[in-house]
Amino acid sequence: MLSVGDILRNLWNDSGISLIFTDWRQMAMIIVACVLLYLGIKKKFEPLLLVGIAFGMLLTNIPGADLYHPALWDGIIAHTKSYGDVFTEGGFLDILYIGVKSGLYPSLIFLGVGAMTDFGPLLANVKSFLLGSAAQLGVYCAFLLAIVLGFSGPEAASIGIIGGADGPTAIFVTGKLAPHLLGPIAIAAYSYMALIPMIQPPLMKLITTEKERKIKMEQLREVSKTEKIIFPIVVAVVVILFLPSTAPLIGCLMFGNLLRECGVTYRLSDTAQNALMNIVTIFLGISVGATTLGDRFLTVATIKIIVLGLIAFCFSTVGGLLIGKLMCVLSGGKINPLIGSAGVSAVPMAARVSQAEGQKANPSNFLLMHAMGPNVAGVIGSAVAAGFFMAIFG
């Protein structure tokens, strides 16, 4: 029969308290998780996902919790383990992580985004596609810089997608190509998305003149219902034919938009925008946070990713602004180049920044709807960039 001392000793040995000081990185990650929770809750930095990511980070780094097993996923990547082993050997967060690794959660997020997105401003001014494409400059610049810094092709592609300012796309690509970098890439992507109101304005003032920022644009034409219904069908067919690897993201994005625009599936559209979106966001956030184990997150590679993410955002903003300036000249001063910065796909935050900067220069300036065209084009552009990298490295 066990003595009281033996029972207490066993309880101590089985507790996480006895393990918490065996690796300083666990305590460091718990502190980082608390900082991210503060930023998400108090400062409202992308709270819908950052709070989930931070709490997943907290759970996965508590010693003894045994919720996530990176060695199991290493085995799946090496084909020595199967997804079936996750249900027999894995923990709670391992099971949820299947949705990230398979690309299910990011695709369902795109379904909700499509149901919430009005492509009317893009259809009213199809030249916005050029601005959305130009704003992917940071994706390719960051990719090349990552190669120079010693990252492999799949890793560099995953890092580059941060420049698309599209968190689900970054998670989708990283989950497929470089799952060991998922934590730092996701945190960098969502942190910089939250900081767009701080990152973009200095670049906008640096690249554009005050005269250009004062330009007032004409009201957009009204887009017919027929155009809005045909658009998602055509985009899905054309883009997926050229880049089949974009099928999960583009397919869900356009299906969600069709639910919104066709006029006969209101209940489905409402579910995609609200209930489904909220459920998937919870699972996605906590699953991504689970990958941020101290021994894998606190590395030199993470610092490089954070720096490259910032560079990617800056170059994407610059790319959109430069093409905006070119279009301004070619249009005889009818296009305000500020809308080019909205080509990054952080919807609708980037468009709101363009509107805010335009009104600072000219209080009677209303650029929001004009900026929404490049903004939603950027969503398609980032998915296309992701498909390009998946086709090469997938």
N, C-alpha and C positions, 0 to 999 in steps of 0.2 A: 504493500500500500504506500502511495506517495505521501511524503511528509508535506507540511505546509510550505517549508522552504523549497522543496522540489517543485511544487505547484507554482509558487511565485517565480522561481527561476525559469520554468518553462514559459510562463506568461511573458516574462521579460524578453526571453530569447525569440519568442514568436511575434513580438510587437515590432512596429516600425521604429520605435524610439531607440531601440538598441542598435539600429542600423543607420540612423539618420546622419551620424557623424563619421561613418566609414568612408564616405565619398563627398567631399566638399561641393561637388558639382550639383548634387541633388538639392542641397540647401540653397545654392546660388539660383537654381532654376525656380525654386519655390518663391524666392524673392522676386525674380523676373516676372513670374506669373502674377504676383500681387501688384507689381508696377503696371502691368498691362491691364489688369482689372481696374486699377485706378484711372488709367487713361481712357478705358472704354466707358466706365460708369460716370466718372466725374467730368472728364474732358470731352466725352461723347465722340471719341475717335472710332468710327465705324463700329459702334457698340453691338449691332446685331450679330456680327461674326467675331469681333475681337473678344467679347466677354466669353463666348463659348470656347474659343481657342485658348484663352488664358486659363479658364477653368480646367480644360482638358490637360493643359500643361501642368497645372497644380496636381491633378489626380495622378498623372503618369509618373511624376517625380516623387511621390510619397512612398518611402521604402516600405516594402511588404504588401502594398496594395495589389500587386500582381495583376494589373488590368490590361497591360499591353506588353507584348513580347517581340521585340525587334528581331531576335534570332529566328523566330518562327517565320517572319516575313522575308528574312534573308534566305531561308530555306526554300520558300515559295519561288523567289526570284531565281535561285540556283536550280530549281526543279527537283529538289530533294524532299520537298514537302508539297502538299496540295491544299486547296481551299477547304477540303473536308477536314484537314487537321486543325483548322482554325476553330471549328466547333467542338473538337475533342480536347485540344491542348491549349487553346487561346483563352483570353479573358474577355470581359465585357467590351472593352474598347477595341480589342482585336476584331470582334464580330462587327462592330459598327464601322471599322476601318475598311471592310470589304467594299462598302459603297464608294469610298474614295479611290481605292486601288482599281476598281472596275470602271470608274468614270461615271457611276450612276448619279451621285449627288451633284456634281457640277452640271451634268446634263439636265437634271430636273430643275436646278436653279435657273438655267437658261430657258426652260419652259415657262417658269414664272416671269422671268424678265421679258420674254416675248409677249406674254399676256398683258404686261404693264406698259409696253412700249408703243408709242404712236409714231409710225414711220412717215406720217404725213409731211413733216418739214423736210425730210430727205427726198420724198417724191416731188415735192413742190420745187425743189432746187437740186437736181441730180448732180450738179457740180460738187455738191457736198461730199460725194464719194471720193473725190480727189483729196479733200482735206482729211477725211477719215483714213485714207491710205497713207498720206504723208505723215500723219501723226504716229505711224508705226515705225518711224525712223529709229527711235530709241530701242526697239526690239532687236534690230539687226546690229546696231552699234554695240549694245550690251553683249550680244552674242559673240561678236568678234573680239571684244575686250576680254570676255571670259575665256575664250580660247587662248588668247595671249597670256592670261594669268595661270594657265595650266589646267583648266577644267576640260573634261572630255566633251565631245560633241553633244551627246544627250544632256549633260549637265548644263552646258552653255546655252542650249536651246531653252531649257527650263528657266534659267536665269533671265534670258532675254525677254521672255514673255511677260516679265514684270512690267516692262515698258509699255505694254498694251493697256495698263491701268484697268485690268479686268481680272479680279480675284479668282472667280470660278475657272476661267480659262487657264490661269497660271497653275491652279491646283490640278486641273485635268491633265495638262501636259506633264507636270512634274510627277504626278501619280503614275503615269505611264513610263516616262523616260528616266527619271531620277528620284525615286521615292525616298531615298535617304536624305534628300535636301528639302523635303516637303515642308517641314516646320519653318526653317528660316526664310524660304521663298514666300510662303503664305503670309508670314508676319511682315516681311518687307513689303509685299504687294499691298496689303490692307493698311499698313501704317502710312505708306506714301499716298495712297488714295485719300486717306483722311486729311493729309497735309497739303492737298492740292491748292486750297486757298492761300497757303503760305509759299508754295513752290512756284506756282505759275505767274503771279502778278509781277515779280521782279523781272522775269524773262520777257513778259509782254511789254513792259516799259522799256526794256533794253533794246528790243528788236523793232518795235513799231514807233512811229513818230506820233506826237500829240495830234497832228492834223489827221493822221490815219485813224487814230482811236476815236475821233469825233465824227467819223463818217456815219450818216444815218442810212439805213438800207430800206428799200421799198418793201411794202407788205407782200408776203408770200401769197401765191395763188391758192385757191381752194382745191383740195384734192378730192376726187370723187370716191364714192364707196367702192365702185368697181375696181379702181386702181389699187385701193388698199387691200382688197381681197385677192387680186391676182398677184400682187407683189410677193408675199411670202411663198406662194407656190413656185413662181419663176425662180426666185433666189435659191430656194431649196434644191430645185432640179439642177440649175446651172452650176452652183458652187459645189455641190456634192459630186456632180459628174466630173468636174475638173480635179477636185480634191476629196476623194471618198473618205479620207481619214477625218474630215470635218463633219461627217454625217451625224454623230451623236449631238454635237453642239449646235450646228446650224439647223439640223432637223428639228430639235426641240425648240430652238429659238423661233423658228418660223411656224411651227405647229402652234405654239403658244400665241403668236401674233394672229394666226388665222382664227383661233378660238375667239380672240378679242374682236376681230373685224367682221367676221361672217354674219354676225347678228342673230344667230340661231343657237348659240352655245353659251349663253350668258352664265349659266350655273357652272359650267366647266371652266370658263375663263375666270370666274370669281374664285373657284377652288384653287386654280393654278396660281393666282396672284396672292392669295391669302393663306388658307389652311396648309396646302401642300408646300408652299414657299417657306412658311414658318417652321414646319416639321423638318424639312430637309436642311434648313439653315442650322437648326439645333444639332442634328446629327453630323453635319459637315464640320461645324466649328469644333465640337468636342473631339471628333476623330482626328482632325488636323493637329490639334493641341497635343494629342496622345503621342505624336511622333517626336516631340521636342524633348527627348531624354538628354540629360546633362552631358553624357559622354559623346553624344552626337551633335548637340547643338552648340556647345561652348567650344568652338574650334576657330581656327584662322579662316577656314572656308566661309563660316557664317559672317565674319567681318567683311570679307570680300563681296559676299552676296548683298549685304546691306549697302555697301558703297556702289556696287554696280546697279542696284535697283534705283538709287537716286540718280545716277548718270542716265539710266534708261528713261526715267520720267522726264528729265530735263531735255534730253535729245528728242523725245517724242513731242514735247511741247514746242520746241524750236522748229522741228520739221513741219508741224501744222502751221505755225506762224509764217514761216518762209514761203510756203505755197500760198498762204493767205495774202501775203504782200504781192506775190506774183499775180494772183488773180485780181487784186486791187488795181494793179497797173493795167492789166489786159482789159479790165472792165471799164476803164476810164474813171476810176475812183468810186465805183458803185458798191464795191464789196469791202466791208470793214475787216481787215486782216485778223482782228481779235478773235473772230469766230473759228479761226484755224486751230487755236489752242484747245478748242473743245473736241478736236478730233480724237483725243484720248478717250477711251470708252468708259470713263467714270461717269455714268449717267445718274442724275442730271447735274452732278456737282460741277463738272468742268464747264457746262453750258452756263451755269449760274455765275461762275467766276468771270466768264466773258461778258456777261450782262453787267456785272458789278463794275468791271474796269471800264466798259464803254460808258456807263452812266457817270463815272467819276470825271471823264473827259468831257462829256456832254450830257447834262441831266435829262435832256429830252430823248436820249438814245434808248431804244428798246431792241436789244439784240438776242433776247432769249430764244425765241422761236427760230431765228436764223442759225443760232449756235446749236440748236437741238439736231439739225440736219447732220452736221459733221459728227456730233456726239453719238448718235445712234449708228452712223456709218462706221464709227470706230469700233463698235461692238462686233459688227460683221468683219471689219478689218482684223481685229485681234484673233477672231476665230479662224480666219483664213491664214494668218501667220502661224497659228498653232497647227493647222492642218499641213502647212508646208513643212514645218519641222518634224511633224509626225511621219510624213511621207518619207523624209530623208533618214530619220533615226529610229522610227518606230519598228 
